[in-house]
Amino acid sequence: MKELVEVIACALVDDPSSVVVTETENDKEVVINLSVAPDDMGKVIGKQGKIAKAIRTVVRASAAQTDKKILVDIQ
């Protein structure tokens, strides 16, 4: 999941070197933290959060085979 979020975020931002994705996993959930440069934050979130919602939807769809809940946190 981490690689998927990283590929999507790098395609959206102007400064791909500032994209940092970390993944924390426990028994019931996986938390993916996405951090980008302040100038690129709007590009990752999108108008009314549509791009952020789309990223979360794609990640959840790719993790549908697992029994864990996937959370994507954008910072």
Gaussian input, Z-matrix of N, CA and C with variables (Angstrom, degrees):
# hf/3-21g

backbone

0 1
 N
 C     1     B1
 C     2     B2     1     A1
 N     3     B3     2     A2     1     D1
 C     4     B4     3     A3     2     D2
 C     5     B5     4     A4     3     D3
 N     6     B6     5     A5     4     D4
 C     7     B7     6     A6     5     D5
 C     8     B8     7     A7     6     D6
 N     9     B9     8     A8     7     D7
 C    10    B10     9     A9     8     D8
 C    11    B11    10    A10     9     D9
 N    12    B12    11    A11    10    D10
 C    13    B13    12    A12    11    D11
 C    14    B14    13    A13    12    D12
 N    15    B15    14    A14    13    D13
 C    16    B16    15    A15    14    D14
 C    17    B17    16    A16    15    D15
 N    18    B18    17    A17    16    D16
 C    19    B19    18    A18    17    D17
 C    20    B20    19    A19    18    D18
 N    21    B21    20    A20    19    D19
 C    22    B22    21    A21    20    D20
 C    23    B23    22    A22    21    D21
 N    24    B24    23    A23    22    D22
 C    25    B25    24    A24    23    D23
 C    26    B26    25    A25    24    D24
 N    27    B27    26    A26    25    D25
 C    28    B28    27    A27    26    D26
 C    29    B29    28    A28    27    D27
 N    30    B30    29    A29    28    D28
 C    31    B31    30    A30    29    D29
 C    32    B32    31    A31    30    D30
 N    33    B33    32    A32    31    D31
 C    34    B34    33    A33    32    D32
 C    35    B35    34    A34    33    D33
 N    36    B36    35    A35    34    D34
 C    37    B37    36    A36    35    D35
 C    38    B38    37    A37    36    D36
 N    39    B39    38    A38    37    D37
 C    40    B40    39    A39    38    D38
 C    41    B41    40    A40    39    D39
 N    42    B42    41    A41    40    D40
 C    43    B43    42    A42    41    D41
 C    44    B44    43    A43    42    D42
 N    45    B45    44    A44    43    D43
 C    46    B46    45    A45    44    D44
 C    47    B47    46    A46    45    D45
 N    48    B48    47    A47    46    D46
 C    49    B49    48    A48    47    D47
 C    50    B50    49    A49    48    D48
 N    51    B51    50    A50    49    D49
 C    52    B52    51    A51    50    D50
 C    53    B53    52    A52    51    D51
 N    54    B54    53    A53    52    D52
 C    55    B55    54    A54    53    D53
 C    56    B56    55    A55    54    D54
 N    57    B57    56    A56    55    D55
 C    58    B58    57    A57    56    D56
 C    59    B59    58    A58    57    D57
 N    60    B60    59    A59    58    D58
 C    61    B61    60    A60    59    D59
 C    62    B62    61    A61    60    D60
 N    63    B63    62    A62    61    D61
 C    64    B64    63    A63    62    D62
 C    65    B65    64    A64    63    D63
 N    66    B66    65    A65    64    D64
 C    67    B67    66    A66    65    D65
 C    68    B68    67    A67    66    D66
 N    69    B69    68    A68    67    D67
 C    70    B70    69    A69    68    D68
 C    71    B71    70    A70    69    D69
 N    72    B72    71    A71    70    D70
 C    73    B73    72    A72    71    D71
 C    74    B74    73    A73    72    D72
 N    75    B75    74    A74    73    D73
 C    76    B76    75    A75    74    D74
 C    77    B77    76    A76    75    D75
 N    78    B78    77    A77    76    D76
 C    79    B79    78    A78    77    D77
 C    80    B80    79    A79    78    D78
 N    81    B81    80    A80    79    D79
 C    82    B82    81    A81    80    D80
 C    83    B83    82    A82    81    D81
 N    84    B84    83    A83    82    D82
 C    85    B85    84    A84    83    D83
 C    86    B86    85    A85    84    D84
 N    87    B87    86    A86    85    D85
 C    88    B88    87    A87    86    D86
 C    89    B89    88    A88    87    D87
 N    90    B90    89    A89    88    D88
 C    91    B91    90    A90    89    D89
 C    92    B92    91    A91    90    D90
 N    93    B93    92    A92    91    D91
 C    94    B94    93    A93    92    D92
 C    95    B95    94    A94    93    D93
 N    96    B96    95    A95    94    D94
 C    97    B97    96    A96    95    D95
 C    98    B98    97    A97    96    D96
 N    99    B99    98    A98    97    D97
 C   100   B100    99    A99    98    D98
 C   101   B101   100   A100    99    D99
 N   102   B102   101   A101   100   D100
 C   103   B103   102   A102   101   D101
 C   104   B104   103   A103   102   D102
 N   105   B105   104   A104   103   D103
 C   106   B106   105   A105   104   D104
 C   107   B107   106   A106   105   D105
 N   108   B108   107   A107   106   D106
 C   109   B109   108   A108   107   D107
 C   110   B110   109   A109   108   D108
 N   111   B111   110   A110   109   D109
 C   112   B112   111   A111   110   D110
 C   113   B113   112   A112   111   D111
 N   114   B114   113   A113   112   D112
 C   115   B115   114   A114   113   D113
 C   116   B116   115   A115   114   D114
 N   117   B117   116   A116   115   D115
 C   118   B118   117   A117   116   D116
 C   119   B119   118   A118   117   D117
 N   120   B120   119   A119   118   D118
 C   121   B121   120   A120   119   D119
 C   122   B122   121   A121   120   D120
 N   123   B123   122   A122   121   D121
 C   124   B124   123   A123   122   D122
 C   125   B125   124   A124   123   D123
 N   126   B126   125   A125   124   D124
 C   127   B127   126   A126   125   D125
 C   128   B128   127   A127   126   D126
 N   129   B129   128   A128   127   D127
 C   130   B130   129   A129   128   D128
 C   131   B131   130   A130   129   D129
 N   132   B132   131   A131   130   D130
 C   133   B133   132   A132   131   D131
 C   134   B134   133   A133   132   D132
 N   135   B135   134   A134   133   D133
 C   136   B136   135   A135   134   D134
 C   137   B137   136   A136   135   D135
 N   138   B138   137   A137   136   D136
 C   139   B139   138   A138   137   D137
 C   140   B140   139   A139   138   D138
 N   141   B141   140   A140   139   D139
 C   142   B142   141   A141   140   D140
 C   143   B143   142   A142   141   D141
 N   144   B144   143   A143   142   D142
 C   145   B145   144   A144   143   D143
 C   146   B146   145   A145   144   D144
 N   147   B147   146   A146   145   D145
 C   148   B148   147   A147   146   D146
 C   149   B149   148   A148   147   D147
 N   150   B150   149   A149   148   D148
 C   151   B151   150   A150   149   D149
 C   152   B152   151   A151   150   D150
 N   153   B153   152   A152   151   D151
 C   154   B154   153   A153   152   D152
 C   155   B155   154   A154   153   D153
 N   156   B156   155   A155   154   D154
 C   157   B157   156   A156   155   D155
 C   158   B158   157   A157   156   D156
 N   159   B159   158   A158   157   D157
 C   160   B160   159   A159   158   D158
 C   161   B161   160   A160   159   D159
 N   162   B162   161   A161   160   D160
 C   163   B163   162   A162   161   D161
 C   164   B164   163   A163   162   D162
 N   165   B165   164   A164   163   D163
 C   166   B166   165   A165   164   D164
 C   167   B167   166   A166   165   D165
 N   168   B168   167   A167   166   D166
 C   169   B169   168   A168   167   D167
 C   170   B170   169   A169   168   D168
 N   171   B171   170   A170   169   D169
 C   172   B172   171   A171   170   D170
 C   173   B173   172   A172   171   D171
 N   174   B174   173   A173   172   D172
 C   175   B175   174   A174   173   D173
 C   176   B176   175   A175   174   D174
 N   177   B177   176   A176   175   D175
 C   178   B178   177   A177   176   D176
 C   179   B179   178   A178   177   D177
 N   180   B180   179   A179   178   D178
 C   181   B181   180   A180   179   D179
 C   182   B182   181   A181   180   D180
 N   183   B183   182   A182   181   D181
 C   184   B184   183   A183   182   D182
 C   185   B185   184   A184   183   D183
 N   186   B186   185   A185   184   D184
 C   187   B187   186   A186   185   D185
 C   188   B188   187   A187   186   D186
 N   189   B189   188   A188   187   D187
 C   190   B190   189   A189   188   D188
 C   191   B191   190   A190   189   D189
 N   192   B192   191   A191   190   D190
 C   193   B193   192   A192   191   D191
 C   194   B194   193   A193   192   D192
 N   195   B195   194   A194   193   D193
 C   196   B196   195   A195   194   D194
 C   197   B197   196   A196   195   D195
 N   198   B198   197   A197   196   D196
 C   199   B199   198   A198   197   D197
 C   200   B200   199   A199   198   D198
 N   201   B201   200   A200   199   D199
 C   202   B202   201   A201   200   D200
 C   203   B203   202   A202   201   D201
 N   204   B204   203   A203   202   D202
 C   205   B205   204   A204   203   D203
 C   206   B206   205   A205   204   D204
 N   207   B207   206   A206   205   D205
 C   208   B208   207   A207   206   D206
 C   209   B209   208   A208   207   D207
 N   210   B210   209   A209   208   D208
 C   211   B211   210   A210   209   D209
 C   212   B212   211   A211   210   D210
 N   213   B213   212   A212   211   D211
 C   214   B214   213   A213   212   D212
 C   215   B215   214   A214   213   D213
 N   216   B216   215   A215   214   D214
 C   217   B217   216   A216   215   D215
 C   218   B218   217   A217   216   D216
 N   219   B219   218   A218   217   D217
 C   220   B220   219   A219   218   D218
 C   221   B221   220   A220   219   D219
 N   222   B222   221   A221   220   D220
 C   223   B223   222   A222   221   D221
 C   224   B224   223   A223   222   D222

   B1=1.4470
   B2=1.5253
   B3=1.3128
   B4=1.4590
   B5=1.5335
   B6=1.3229
   B7=1.4611
   B8=1.5193
   B9=1.3230
   B10=1.4625
   B11=1.5287
   B12=1.3170
   B13=1.4682
   B14=1.5229
   B15=1.3175
   B16=1.4608
   B17=1.5282
   B18=1.3154
   B19=1.4680
   B20=1.5292
   B21=1.3160
   B22=1.4660
   B23=1.5284
   B24=1.3369
   B25=1.4637
   B26=1.5268
   B27=1.3261
   B28=1.4670
   B29=1.5267
   B30=1.3265
   B31=1.4608
   B32=1.5300
   B33=1.3175
   B34=1.4630
   B35=1.5277
   B36=1.3197
   B37=1.4606
   B38=1.5266
   B39=1.3346
   B40=1.4609
   B41=1.5290
   B42=1.3448
   B43=1.4588
   B44=1.5335
   B45=1.3358
   B46=1.4671
   B47=1.5216
   B48=1.3276
   B49=1.4639
   B50=1.5245
   B51=1.3284
   B52=1.4637
   B53=1.5272
   B54=1.3179
   B55=1.4664
   B56=1.5237
   B57=1.3431
   B58=1.4630
   B59=1.5200
   B60=1.3324
   B61=1.4603
   B62=1.5210
   B63=1.3299
   B64=1.4625
   B65=1.5156
   B66=1.3237
   B67=1.4581
   B68=1.5183
   B69=1.3332
   B70=1.4550
   B71=1.5245
   B72=1.3200
   B73=1.4588
   B74=1.5220
   B75=1.3301
   B76=1.4551
   B77=1.5312
   B78=1.3158
   B79=1.4650
   B80=1.5164
   B81=1.3301
   B82=1.4586
   B83=1.5135
   B84=1.3392
   B85=1.4566
   B86=1.5232
   B87=1.3083
   B88=1.4629
   B89=1.5305
   B90=1.3187
   B91=1.4562
   B92=1.5216
   B93=1.3323
   B94=1.4527
   B95=1.5212
   B96=1.3208
   B97=1.4630
   B98=1.5202
   B99=1.3190
   B100=1.4566
   B101=1.5219
   B102=1.3231
   B103=1.4589
   B104=1.5232
   B105=1.3366
   B106=1.4655
   B107=1.5267
   B108=1.3143
   B109=1.4645
   B110=1.5327
   B111=1.3295
   B112=1.4741
   B113=1.5282
   B114=1.3294
   B115=1.4629
   B116=1.5209
   B117=1.3229
   B118=1.4599
   B119=1.5259
   B120=1.3168
   B121=1.4622
   B122=1.5306
   B123=1.3059
   B124=1.4595
   B125=1.5139
   B126=1.3099
   B127=1.4603
   B128=1.5219
   B129=1.3218
   B130=1.4588
   B131=1.5266
   B132=1.3258
   B133=1.4601
   B134=1.5226
   B135=1.3186
   B136=1.4568
   B137=1.5164
   B138=1.3260
   B139=1.4638
   B140=1.5220
   B141=1.3150
   B142=1.4605
   B143=1.5251
   B144=1.3255
   B145=1.4584
   B146=1.5163
   B147=1.3141
   B148=1.4627
   B149=1.5264
   B150=1.3173
   B151=1.4674
   B152=1.5276
   B153=1.3276
   B154=1.4674
   B155=1.5217
   B156=1.3063
   B157=1.4640
   B158=1.5240
   B159=1.3357
   B160=1.4598
   B161=1.5333
   B162=1.3239
   B163=1.4683
   B164=1.5198
   B165=1.3196
   B166=1.4649
   B167=1.5265
   B168=1.3280
   B169=1.4603
   B170=1.5288
   B171=1.3202
   B172=1.4666
   B173=1.5266
   B174=1.3126
   B175=1.4652
   B176=1.5207
   B177=1.3125
   B178=1.4702
   B179=1.5204
   B180=1.3191
   B181=1.4623
   B182=1.5271
   B183=1.3105
   B184=1.4602
   B185=1.5276
   B186=1.3272
   B187=1.4604
   B188=1.5296
   B189=1.3090
   B190=1.4651
   B191=1.5239
   B192=1.3141
   B193=1.4582
   B194=1.5196
   B195=1.3168
   B196=1.4629
   B197=1.5266
   B198=1.3120
   B199=1.4598
   B200=1.5258
   B201=1.3208
   B202=1.4539
   B203=1.5266
   B204=1.3217
   B205=1.4578
   B206=1.5221
   B207=1.3245
   B208=1.4591
   B209=1.5267
   B210=1.3243
   B211=1.4593
   B212=1.5298
   B213=1.3166
   B214=1.4701
   B215=1.5199
   B216=1.3114
   B217=1.4621
   B218=1.5242
   B219=1.3313
   B220=1.4559
   B221=1.5200
   B222=1.3242
   B223=1.4684
   B224=1.5043
   A1=111.69
   A2=115.23
   A3=120.18
   A4=110.81
   A5=116.35
   A6=120.81
   A7=111.25
   A8=116.77
   A9=121.16
   A10=110.97
   A11=116.77
   A12=121.03
   A13=110.28
   A14=116.76
   A15=120.32
   A16=111.51
   A17=117.45
   A18=121.08
   A19=110.48
   A20=116.86
   A21=120.93
   A22=110.28
   A23=116.94
   A24=121.12
   A25=111.63
   A26=117.26
   A27=120.00
   A28=111.67
   A29=116.89
   A30=120.24
   A31=111.58
   A32=117.58
   A33=121.49
   A34=114.01
   A35=118.18
   A36=121.40
   A37=112.45
   A38=115.66
   A39=122.12
   A40=111.72
   A41=116.90
   A42=122.30
   A43=109.62
   A44=118.65
   A45=120.58
   A46=114.05
   A47=118.12
   A48=119.73
   A49=112.28
   A50=117.55
   A51=120.18
   A52=112.60
   A53=118.09
   A54=121.56
   A55=109.24
   A56=115.45
   A57=121.52
   A58=107.42
   A59=115.81
   A60=121.16
   A61=107.98
   A62=115.85
   A63=121.12
   A64=108.73
   A65=115.20
   A66=120.54
   A67=109.04
   A68=115.94
   A69=122.20
   A70=107.49
   A71=116.05
   A72=119.86
   A73=110.12
   A74=115.30
   A75=120.25
   A76=108.40
   A77=118.52
   A78=121.36
   A79=114.01
   A80=117.70
   A81=120.25
   A82=115.44
   A83=118.12
   A84=118.67
   A85=112.25
   A86=113.92
   A87=122.38
   A88=106.62
   A89=116.56
   A90=121.69
   A91=108.13
   A92=115.84
   A93=121.85
   A94=107.79
   A95=116.79
   A96=122.64
   A97=109.16
   A98=115.90
   A99=122.31
   A100=108.15
   A101=115.82
   A102=121.54
   A103=108.74
   A104=116.11
   A105=121.35
   A106=108.58
   A107=115.94
   A108=121.14
   A109=109.36
   A110=117.35
   A111=119.82
   A112=114.02
   A113=117.24
   A114=120.35
   A115=112.40
   A116=117.42
   A117=122.24
   A118=113.63
   A119=117.15
   A120=120.40
   A121=111.74
   A122=117.71
   A123=121.47
   A124=112.35
   A125=117.25
   A126=120.93
   A127=111.45
   A128=116.93
   A129=120.98
   A130=111.11
   A131=117.02
   A132=120.28
   A133=110.79
   A134=117.77
   A135=121.20
   A136=112.32
   A137=116.02
   A138=120.55
   A139=109.35
   A140=115.18
   A141=124.16
   A142=111.70
   A143=117.77
   A144=121.86
   A145=115.10
   A146=117.34
   A147=120.42
   A148=112.73
   A149=117.98
   A150=120.05
   A151=110.27
   A152=117.09
   A153=120.38
   A154=110.46
   A155=117.05
   A156=121.18
   A157=110.77
   A158=116.83
   A159=120.87
   A160=111.02
   A161=117.11
   A162=120.26
   A163=109.73
   A164=117.11
   A165=120.82
   A166=111.51
   A167=117.15
   A168=121.30
   A169=111.04
   A170=117.46
   A171=121.11
   A172=110.40
   A173=117.27
   A174=120.64
   A175=110.58
   A176=117.72
   A177=120.24
   A178=111.44
   A179=116.97
   A180=120.53
   A181=111.02
   A182=116.97
   A183=119.29
   A184=111.97
   A185=117.33
   A186=121.35
   A187=112.13
   A188=117.67
   A189=120.92
   A190=112.16
   A191=118.04
   A192=121.50
   A193=112.31
   A194=116.96
   A195=120.22
   A196=109.27
   A197=115.92
   A198=120.86
   A199=111.82
   A200=117.22
   A201=120.53
   A202=111.02
   A203=115.21
   A204=121.95
   A205=108.10
   A206=116.60
   A207=122.17
   A208=108.99
   A209=117.17
   A210=122.46
   A211=108.39
   A212=116.24
   A213=121.53
   A214=107.84
   A215=115.15
   A216=121.93
   A217=108.51
   A218=116.92
   A219=121.93
   A220=108.97
   A221=115.99
   A222=120.54
   A223=109.92
   D1=-37.54
   D2=-178.23
   D3=-58.75
   D4=-43.72
   D5=-178.58
   D6=-65.91
   D7=-37.97
   D8=179.23
   D9=-61.87
   D10=-47.53
   D11=179.41
   D12=-63.72
   D13=-38.97
   D14=-179.22
   D15=-65.69
   D16=-41.41
   D17=179.37
   D18=-65.02
   D19=-44.03
   D20=-179.87
   D21=-63.63
   D22=-47.13
   D23=-177.63
   D24=-64.60
   D25=-41.39
   D26=-180.00
   D27=-64.18
   D28=-31.29
   D29=178.79
   D30=-72.69
   D31=-24.82
   D32=-175.72
   D33=-88.10
   D34=-32.37
   D35=-169.52
   D36=-92.30
   D37=163.79
   D38=176.36
   D39=-82.60
   D40=-29.10
   D41=-177.23
   D42=-117.99
   D43=82.32
   D44=-177.39
   D45=-63.59
   D46=-20.77
   D47=-179.95
   D48=-71.26
   D49=-17.52
   D50=-179.73
   D51=-90.37
   D52=-1.68
   D53=179.96
   D54=-77.24
   D55=124.11
   D56=178.12
   D57=-127.39
   D58=124.80
   D59=179.92
   D60=-122.80
   D61=125.30
   D62=175.92
   D63=-121.61
   D64=152.53
   D65=-177.28
   D66=-129.97
   D67=128.11
   D68=177.32
   D69=-120.04
   D70=129.65
   D71=-174.59
   D72=-127.31
   D73=138.39
   D74=170.96
   D75=-133.74
   D76=-164.41
   D77=-172.75
   D78=-62.05
   D79=-39.13
   D80=-171.96
   D81=-110.62
   D82=-15.56
   D83=-175.41
   D84=-148.45
   D85=159.52
   D86=175.16
   D87=-122.85
   D88=126.06
   D89=179.13
   D90=-109.58
   D91=122.31
   D92=178.80
   D93=-109.62
   D94=118.88
   D95=179.16
   D96=-100.29
   D97=124.14
   D98=179.01
   D99=-112.59
   D100=124.17
   D101=179.32
   D102=-123.43
   D103=129.98
   D104=179.19
   D105=-130.31
   D106=171.37
   D107=177.39
   D108=-65.02
   D109=148.65
   D110=-179.43
   D111=-56.53
   D112=-33.32
   D113=179.50
   D114=-69.37
   D115=-25.56
   D116=-177.72
   D117=-95.39
   D118=-1.95
   D119=-176.34
   D120=-59.31
   D121=-41.06
   D122=-179.40
   D123=-65.05
   D124=-32.10
   D125=179.81
   D126=-71.37
   D127=-32.11
   D128=179.97
   D129=-80.57
   D130=-33.88
   D131=-179.34
   D132=-82.46
   D133=-43.90
   D134=179.06
   D135=80.18
   D136=171.62
   D137=179.27
   D138=-68.00
   D139=127.33
   D140=-179.38
   D141=56.85
   D142=24.32
   D143=175.85
   D144=75.50
   D145=18.35
   D146=-175.33
   D147=-67.16
   D148=-39.73
   D149=-179.34
   D150=-70.79
   D151=-40.77
   D152=177.20
   D153=-61.54
   D154=-41.72
   D155=178.41
   D156=-64.35
   D157=-39.26
   D158=178.85
   D159=-65.86
   D160=-40.30
   D161=177.44
   D162=-61.40
   D163=-45.73
   D164=179.48
   D165=-62.46
   D166=-39.17
   D167=179.72
   D168=-65.04
   D169=-44.08
   D170=179.56
   D171=-63.64
   D172=-42.32
   D173=-179.52
   D174=-65.91
   D175=-42.95
   D176=178.41
   D177=-64.52
   D178=-38.30
   D179=179.07
   D180=-65.75
   D181=-39.20
   D182=179.59
   D183=-72.91
   D184=-20.05
   D185=179.39
   D186=-101.09
   D187=13.49
   D188=-176.66
   D189=-63.73
   D190=-23.54
   D191=-178.48
   D192=-76.56
   D193=-20.00
   D194=179.29
   D195=-91.68
   D196=161.30
   D197=179.34
   D198=-93.82
   D199=7.86
   D200=-176.76
   D201=-95.85
   D202=148.80
   D203=175.38
   D204=-82.50
   D205=136.20
   D206=-178.27
   D207=-109.51
   D208=125.57
   D209=177.13
   D210=-118.90
   D211=131.69
   D212=176.27
   D213=-112.75
   D214=118.18
   D215=-178.92
   D216=-110.12
   D217=122.36
   D218=-178.99
   D219=-102.96
   D220=124.13
   D221=-177.30
   D222=-122.06

